[in-house]
Amino acid sequence: MRSRSPRATDPSPLRRGEGWTRWLFLAPAAAYLLLFFGCPMVDNAVMGFQQYTVTTFYTGDAPFVGLRNYAALVSSADFPRTVLTTALFTAGSVLGQFVLGLALALFFRRRFPLGGVLRALLLVPWLLPLVATGTIWKWMLDPDTGVVNAVLRGLHLTSSGVPWLTGTSPALLSVVLVNVWVGVPFNTAILYGALRDIPPYLYEAAALDGAGPAAAFRHITWPLLRPAVRVVLVLGVVYTVKVLDVILVVTGGGPAGATETLATRAYELSFRQFDFGRGAAAGNLLIVLSLLFAVLHLRADRRTRTEVIP
């Protein structure tokens, strides 16, 4: 039997060079992620198990306390309300962003004059700095001098105005509305791109079979749009559960803690009470929650691919 030549099995110098080139291109991104994401996450995870206060910066001593920070955080009297507020804020924001984003995506799928200009203008709320957005909305929702209450009074829908920023329920509704306004462009852009990928001949065949708009949406648009919908919902939850700047600027977590979420609680503990250990513990809970939704998305996506391609 004729033996193989060593040159036939060993990779050529050119292929080895290509492999090193790939790693060199990946190195900057890997270094960036490790430096600005990996190291802070590890430090935050370690800090959650330490008694880390302002004194630690001078003494360098941060005693290991185990799960004491997590126990203090979970057992606090405000924790159940904070979790409920986080859930309501996240659910309301994601649902509002998705419904309005889908409606606008379906609207922009039709061709009409200045459609491209309107789509470009729709991205403005997403491009503005969130602090500027929160400041503008805080001025608009001011119970006394805000333009929203002025319009409501002008239309005779209310005589005294709505306490958008001073009432407990209206304040939570206010930050949800502001966050929906910020997130609608992202949902619209992703869903609009997914709608453009649906072949037009499917709708033509459905029209020949007598299917109306509702039937076409149910049997064509929605099934083919489902992967993009999952991406939008999962990313919406991950982005919304950690929203901080909008709430801090508009309501500051008040009134009476009505708009305090896990994100604002972590900020309050770390940068106002200077209890960095408990603040890190609250931040770690947010990270675990985001990772949980990401894992659920990956499992659902894998299950869908298995059903489509057995």
Long-range contacts (C-beta under 8 A, 24 or more apart in sequence): 41-287, 44-280, 44-283, 44-284, 44-287, 45-280, 45-284, 47-276, 47-277, 47-280, 48-277, 48-280, 48-281, 48-283, 48-284, 49-277, 50-277, 51-277, 52-276, 52-277, 52-280, 53-274, 53-275, 53-276, 53-277, 54-274, 56-276, 62-277, 65-277, 69-277, 69-278, 69-280, 69-281, 70-281, 70-285, 72-278, 73-269, 73-278, 73-281, 73-282, 73-285, 78-257, 78-260, 78-265, 81-257, 81-260, 82-257, 82-260, 82-261, 82-262, 82-265, 83-262, 85-172, 85-257, 85-258, 85-259, 85-260, 85-261, 86-241, 86-261, 86-262, 86-263, 88-172, 88-176, 89-172, 89-175, 89-176, 89-179, 89-240, 89-243, 89-247, 89-259, 89-261, 90-237, 90-240, 90-241, 92-173, 92-176, 92-180, 93-176, 93-179, 93-180, 93-183, 93-236, 93-240, 93-243, 94-233, 94-236, 94-237, 94-240, 96-176, 96-177, 96-180, 96-184, 97-179, 97-180, 97-183, 97-184, 97-186, 97-187, 97-236, 98-187, 98-229, 98-232, 98-233, 98-236, 100-180, 100-184, 100-187, 100-188, 101-183, 101-184, 101-185, 101-186, 101-187, 101-188, 101-190, 101-191, 101-232, 102-187, 102-191, 104-184, 104-188, 104-192, 105-187, 105-188, 105-191, 105-192, 105-194, 105-195, 106-195, 106-221, 108-188, 108-192, 109-192, 109-195, 109-196, 119-188, 119-192, 122-184, 122-185, 122-188, 123-185, 123-189, 124-185, 125-181, 125-182, 125-184, 125-185, 126-182, 126-183, 126-185, 126-186, 130-182, 130-245, 130-246, 130-249, 131-245, 131-249, 133-178, 133-181, 133-182, 133-246, 134-178, 134-245, 134-246, 134-248, 134-249, 134-250, 135-249, 137-174, 137-178, 137-181, 137-250, 138-165, 138-249, 138-250, 141-165, 141-174, 141-250, 165-250, 165-251, 165-255, 166-255, 167-255, 168-255, 168-256, 168-258, 169-258, 171-251, 171-254, 171-255, 171-258, 171-259, 172-258, 172-259, 174-250, 174-251, 175-246, 175-247, 175-250, 175-251, 175-259, 178-246, 178-250, 179-240, 179-243, 179-246, 182-246, 183-236, 183-239, 183-240, 186-232, 186-235, 187-232, 187-236, 190-228, 190-231, 190-232, 191-225, 191-228, 191-229, 191-232, 193-228, 194-224, 194-225, 194-227, 194-228, 195-221, 195-225, 197-224, 198-224, 198-225, 226-304, 227-301, 227-304, 230-297, 230-300, 230-301, 231-297, 234-293, 234-294, 234-296, 234-297, 237-290, 237-293, 238-290, 238-293, 238-294, 241-286, 241-289, 241-290, 242-286, 242-290, 262-286, 262-289
